[in-house]
Amino acid sequence: MAEIYVIGIGYRPLTEDGKRQLQAARVILVSHRLLTVFAGYPEYEAHKDKILLIERVEETLAFLAGQLACGDKLPAVLLASGDPLFFGIGRLVLERFGRQRVEILPDLSAIQVAFAGAKEYWDDALLISLHGGPDPKRRRKLPYAPDDLVQLLRHHPKIAILTDKVMNPSVIAQALANETNIQIFVCQKLGYPDQSIVSGAPAEIAAGSYADPNVVIVKREGRATGHDIGFGLAEDEIHHSRGLITKDEVRAVALHKLRLPMRGVIWDIGAGSGAVAIEAARVCPGLRVFAVERATEQAGHISQNKIRYQVANMELVLGEAPEALYRLPAPDRVFIGGSGGRMTEIIDLAAQLATPRVVVNAATIDSLHAAVSALEGADYEVEVSEISVARARKIAGHRGFAALNPVFVISGVRAS
């Protein structure tokens, strides 16, 4: 028998099991907002004397820990919103007290109710939370921000978003102001008698104000086109000058050798036009990509490409490596397209930060030797590939091949 029951409320009557647990409970924990919701349930009058109002999550968990320690006021019921395991307190309770002591009795989730109200199917939707609450530390840990939505919509036709008073529907809509073929649904006060759903284009939604709590659904109309290509940008689609760009075929190999994680940090050092950084950021929206470049002309191209492809998860770092790297978060991957003659210093720094994989593109024998020596000296297992590409072109009405300069792709992997 569990000692803590987390019961979701808000959208449908309590189940018979939920009613039994309320009857057996010696204390019912509830926030002020959910107390208003619970007051509309027929069970409220019979159990209102057992209610204890607690607003903060930390205080709730501390109270439950105290009751478990002394065995007092058990079993306890914690009322939660909707499905407690969908971006809710249920996960924290399970992690803190364990599966044996906790039972979860979910209601519908706000997302289910929102899609039903909007009359949209949601088996193709990405579900995210921008709900950080009043705690700035928690907000900084959220995996996504409104600026990520444009890129996420390249991969998902619908996005459902749990909001809060800071990340509200107007802020979300403003992040999509330059997008076309976007419909936004704002689902307000779901489960309350005065619930409502409004929809419109980003500009219309951005101009409005909305009641809390609310859920936002963003829908991309029609098929993804143009910049919505997930991977495989051509050289003429990326701002660069004088042919200073990682060629398409070499870029594909380098990205493959990087074995990009879905989340984490990647440094692109000597980023040039930013071709590798842009592709990495687009392929893995959960990555934080830092394009490090010392030349102002090249940095200008990176900025143009960032704006053109709206990659909010890529950041330009103007400066010379390794000095420009010290202020960056430790990387999960490092790509070196240019080292400015400081290959060993850069790779040594990556090794000090326990970077599991480093990939270097080298166009000369000298840079190949420098990369291999530095990686082996830093205890990386080294693999070298030579990429030789010939492209067809017409010569006197006939098709022939012209070779591009070969490039060496050097991979360094540290034993885990």
C-alpha positions in Angstrom: 0.0 0.0 0.0 1.3 3.4 -1.0 1.9 6.2 1.5 1.6 9.1 -0.9 -1.1 9.4 -3.5 -0.7 12.1 -6.2 -4.1 12.7 -7.7 -4.6 14.7 -10.9 -7.7 17.0 -11.0 -9.1 19.6 -13.2 -10.8 18.0 -16.2 -13.1 15.2 -15.2 -14.7 13.7 -12.1 -12.7 11.7 -9.7 -12.4 8.0 -10.2 -13.7 5.6 -7.6 -10.1 4.9 -6.6 -9.4 8.6 -6.2 -12.5 8.9 -4.0 -11.3 6.1 -1.8 -7.9 7.6 -1.4 -9.4 11.0 -0.4 -11.5 9.2 2.2 -8.5 7.3 3.6 -6.1 10.3 3.6 -5.2 12.1 6.8 -4.0 15.2 5.0 -4.7 16.6 1.5 -2.0 18.9 0.1 -3.1 21.5 -2.4 -1.9 24.8 -3.9 -4.1 27.9 -3.8 -5.0 27.7 -7.5 -5.9 24.0 -7.3 -7.9 24.6 -4.2 -10.2 26.8 -6.3 -10.5 23.9 -8.8 -11.1 21.3 -6.0 -13.8 23.4 -4.4 -15.9 22.7 -7.5 -15.8 18.9 -6.9 -18.6 17.3 -5.0 -16.1 15.6 -2.7 -14.7 19.0 -1.4 -17.2 19.5 1.4 -16.6 16.1 3.0 -12.8 16.6 3.0 -12.1 20.3 3.3 -11.0 19.9 7.0 -8.1 17.8 5.9 -6.7 20.3 3.4 -3.3 21.9 4.0 -2.4 24.7 1.6 1.2 24.6 0.4 2.3 26.8 -2.5 6.0 26.0 -3.2 7.1 22.6 -4.6 10.1 22.5 -2.2 7.9 23.0 0.8 5.5 20.3 -0.4 8.3 17.8 -0.8 9.8 18.7 2.6 6.5 18.3 4.3 6.0 14.8 2.8 9.5 13.8 3.8 8.8 14.9 7.4 5.6 12.8 7.5 7.3 9.8 6.1 10.1 10.2 8.7 7.7 10.1 11.6 4.9 8.1 10.1 2.4 10.8 10.9 -0.6 11.9 8.8 -0.3 9.0 6.4 -1.5 8.2 3.9 -1.3 11.7 2.3 -2.9 12.9 -0.8 -1.2 15.5 -3.0 -3.6 17.1 -5.6 -1.9 18.0 -8.9 -3.0 19.5 -12.1 -4.1 17.2 -14.9 -1.6 14.4 -15.4 1.1 14.7 -12.7 3.6 12.9 -14.8 3.4 15.3 -17.7 5.8 18.1 -16.8 4.3 18.0 -13.3 5.1 17.3 -9.7 4.6 13.5 -10.1 8.2 13.0 -11.4 9.7 14.9 -8.4 7.7 12.9 -5.9 8.7 9.6 -7.5 12.3 10.6 -7.7 12.3 11.7 -4.1 10.3 9.0 -2.4 10.5 6.0 -4.8 7.9 3.8 -6.6 7.0 1.7 -3.6 5.7 4.6 -1.6 4.0 6.6 -4.3 0.8 6.0 -6.4 -0.1 8.2 -9.3 -3.8 8.7 -10.2 -3.8 10.9 -13.3 -6.5 13.1 -14.8 -6.5 14.1 -18.4 -3.5 16.2 -19.3 -3.9 19.9 -20.3 -2.5 19.0 -23.7 -5.2 16.3 -24.4 -7.9 18.8 -23.5 -6.3 21.6 -25.6 -6.1 19.5 -28.7 -9.6 18.2 -28.3 -10.9 21.8 -27.9 -8.9 22.9 -30.9 -10.2 19.8 -32.8 -6.7 18.9 -33.9 -5.1 15.5 -33.8 -1.9 15.4 -31.9 -0.1 12.2 -32.7 2.4 14.2 -34.8 3.0 17.0 -32.3 6.1 17.9 -30.3 5.2 18.5 -26.6 7.4 21.0 -24.8 7.2 23.2 -21.6 8.3 26.8 -21.4 6.9 26.8 -17.8 9.7 28.0 -15.6 7.6 29.5 -12.9 9.1 32.3 -10.7 12.4 30.5 -10.2 15.0 32.0 -12.6 17.4 29.0 -12.0 14.7 26.6 -13.2 13.9 28.7 -16.2 17.6 28.6 -17.3 17.5 24.8 -17.3 14.5 24.6 -19.6 15.6 22.8 -22.9 13.8 25.3 -25.2 13.1 29.0 -25.5 10.7 30.8 -27.8 13.5 31.6 -30.2 13.8 27.8 -30.8 10.3 27.5 -32.2 11.1 28.5 -35.8 13.7 25.8 -36.1 11.6 23.2 -34.3 8.7 23.8 -36.7 11.1 22.6 -39.5 10.9 19.2 -37.9 7.4 19.1 -36.4 4.1 20.2 -38.0 2.6 21.0 -34.5 4.1 22.0 -31.2 2.1 22.1 -28.0 3.5 24.4 -25.3 2.9 24.6 -21.6 3.2 28.3 -20.7 3.5 30.6 -17.7 3.1 34.3 -17.0 6.5 35.1 -18.5 6.5 32.8 -21.4 3.0 33.7 -22.3 1.1 33.4 -25.7 2.1 36.9 -26.8 5.8 36.2 -26.3 5.5 32.9 -28.1 3.7 34.6 -31.0 6.2 37.4 -31.2 9.0 34.8 -31.8 7.0 33.6 -34.8 6.2 37.0 -36.2 8.2 36.6 -39.4 6.8 33.2 -40.2 4.1 32.5 -42.7 1.5 29.7 -42.8 1.4 29.5 -39.0 -1.7 29.1 -36.9 -1.7 29.5 -33.2 -4.3 28.3 -30.7 -4.4 29.7 -27.2 -6.4 27.5 -24.9 -7.3 29.4 -21.8 -8.5 28.3 -18.4 -9.1 24.7 -19.5 -11.3 22.9 -17.0 -12.8 26.1 -15.6 -16.4 27.1 -16.4 -15.1 30.1 -18.5 -12.6 28.2 -20.6 -12.1 29.4 -24.1 -9.9 28.8 -27.2 -8.9 31.5 -29.6 -6.8 31.1 -32.8 -5.1 33.3 -35.3 -1.9 34.2 -37.1 1.2 35.1 -35.0 0.6 38.9 -35.4 -3.0 38.6 -34.2 -2.0 36.5 -31.2 0.9 38.7 -30.3 -1.4 41.7 -30.0 -3.7 40.0 -27.5 -3.8 39.3 -23.7 -4.8 36.0 -22.3 -6.1 34.5 -19.0 -4.0 32.1 -17.0 -3.5 29.2 -17.0 -3.2 28.5 -20.7 -1.7 26.1 -23.2 -0.5 27.1 -26.7 -0.6 25.0 -29.8 1.4 26.1 -32.8 0.5 24.5 -36.2 2.5 24.8 -39.4 0.1 24.8 -42.4 1.1 23.0 -45.5 4.3 21.2 -46.3 7.8 22.3 -45.2 9.7 24.0 -48.1 12.8 26.0 -48.8 14.8 26.6 -45.6 13.0 23.7 -44.0 15.4 21.2 -45.5 16.8 19.3 -42.5 20.3 18.5 -43.8 22.3 19.1 -46.9 22.6 22.8 -47.6 24.5 23.5 -50.8 27.5 25.8 -51.0 25.6 28.4 -52.9 22.9 28.5 -50.1 25.5 29.6 -47.5 27.0 33.1 -47.5 30.8 32.8 -48.1 33.5 34.5 -50.1 36.4 33.4 -52.3 35.4 29.8 -52.1 36.3 29.7 -48.3 33.7 27.1 -47.3 33.8 23.5 -46.3 32.7 21.7 -49.5 29.4 19.8 -49.4 30.9 16.3 -49.5 33.6 17.1 -46.9 31.1 18.7 -44.6 28.9 15.6 -44.7 31.8 13.4 -43.7 32.9 15.7 -40.9 29.4 15.9 -39.4 29.2 12.1 -39.6 32.5 11.7 -37.9 31.4 14.1 -35.1 28.5 11.7 -34.2 26.5 14.7 -33.0 24.6 14.2 -29.7 21.0 15.3 -29.6 21.8 17.7 -26.7 25.0 19.2 -25.4 27.7 21.7 -26.6 29.8 21.8 -29.8 32.6 24.1 -30.6 33.3 24.9 -34.3 36.7 26.5 -34.2 37.9 28.4 -37.2 34.3 28.3 -38.4 34.8 30.3 -41.6 31.4 30.8 -43.1 29.8 28.7 -40.4 28.7 25.9 -42.7 29.5 23.1 -40.3 28.0 25.0 -37.3 24.9 25.9 -39.2 24.3 22.3 -40.4 25.0 20.9 -36.9 22.6 23.4 -35.3 19.8 22.6 -37.8 20.2 18.9 -37.5 20.2 18.9 -33.7 18.1 21.8 -32.3 18.9 20.6 -28.8 22.6 21.3 -29.3 24.3 24.6 -28.3 26.7 25.4 -31.1 29.5 28.0 -30.7 31.0 29.2 -34.0 34.4 30.6 -33.1 36.1 32.8 -35.8 38.8 35.4 -35.6 38.3 37.1 -39.1 35.7 39.8 -39.1 34.8 39.2 -42.8 34.1 35.5 -42.0 32.3 36.4 -38.8 30.0 38.6 -41.0 29.1 35.6 -43.1 28.4 33.5 -40.0 26.0 36.3 -38.8 24.3 36.4 -42.2 23.8 32.6 -42.2 22.5 32.6 -38.7 19.9 35.1 -39.6 19.1 33.5 -42.9 18.5 30.1 -41.3 17.2 31.4 -38.0 19.3 29.0 -35.9 18.8 30.3 -32.4 20.9 27.5 -30.9 24.1 28.8 -32.6 26.2 31.6 -31.2 29.0 33.5 -33.0 32.2 33.9 -30.9 34.5 36.5 -32.4 38.0 35.9 -31.3 41.1 33.7 -31.6 41.3 30.2 -30.2 42.2 29.1 -27.6 41.8 32.4 -25.7 38.2 32.8 -27.0 37.3 29.3 -25.7 37.9 29.8 -22.0 34.6 31.5 -21.4 32.5 28.9 -23.2 30.8 25.9 -21.6 32.7 22.6 -21.8 32.1 20.9 -25.1 30.8 17.5 -25.9 32.2 17.8 -29.4 34.9 19.9 -31.0 35.3 20.6 -34.7 38.4 22.3 -35.9 38.2 23.8 -39.4 41.2 26.2 -38.8 43.6 26.5 -35.9 45.7 29.5 -36.8 48.8 27.5 -36.1 47.7 26.7 -32.5 46.4 23.1 -33.1 48.2 21.6 -30.0 47.0 24.3 -27.6 43.4 23.9 -28.8 43.4 20.1 -28.6 45.1 20.1 -25.2 42.3 22.3 -23.9 39.7 20.0 -25.3 41.5 17.1 -23.6 41.6 19.0 -20.3 37.8 19.4 -20.5 37.4 15.7 -21.2 35.9 16.2 -24.7 35.0 12.7 -25.9 35.4 13.4 -29.6 37.4 15.9 -31.7 37.3 16.2 -35.5 39.7 18.2 -37.5 39.6 19.1 -41.2 43.1 19.5 -42.7 43.9 20.7 -46.2 47.7 20.3 -46.0 50.2 17.6 -45.0 51.5 20.0 -42.3 48.1 20.5 -40.7 47.4 16.7 -40.9 50.7 16.0 -39.1 49.9 18.7 -36.5 46.4 17.3 -35.8 47.5 13.7 -35.5 50.5 14.5 -33.3 48.4 16.8 -31.0 45.5 14.2 -30.7 47.9 11.3 -30.0 49.8 13.4 -27.5 46.5 14.1 -25.7 45.7 10.4 -25.5 43.0 10.3 -28.3 42.6 7.3 -30.5 43.1 8.7 -34.0 41.5 7.8 -37.3 42.3 9.6 -40.6 40.2 9.6 -43.8 41.2 11.3 -47.0 38.3 12.8 -48.9 38.9 13.1 -52.6 36.0 14.5 -54.6 35.7 15.0 -58.4 32.7 16.8 -59.7 31.3 16.4 -63.2 31.3 19.4 -65.5 30.7 20.0 -69.2 33.8 20.4 -71.4 33.2 21.2 -75.1 29.7 19.7 -74.9 30.8 16.6 -73.1 30.7 15.7 -69.4 34.0 15.3 -67.7 35.3 15.3 -64.1 37.3 18.0 -62.3 39.0 17.1 -59.0 38.7 19.2 -55.9 41.7 19.5 -53.6 41.7 16.5 -51.2 40.9 17.1 -47.5 42.0 15.0 -44.6 39.3 14.4 -41.9 41.0 13.4 -38.6 38.9 12.0 -35.8 40.1 11.8 -32.2 38.1 9.6 -29.7 38.8 9.3 -26.0 38.1 6.0 -24.3 35.0 6.3 -22.1 
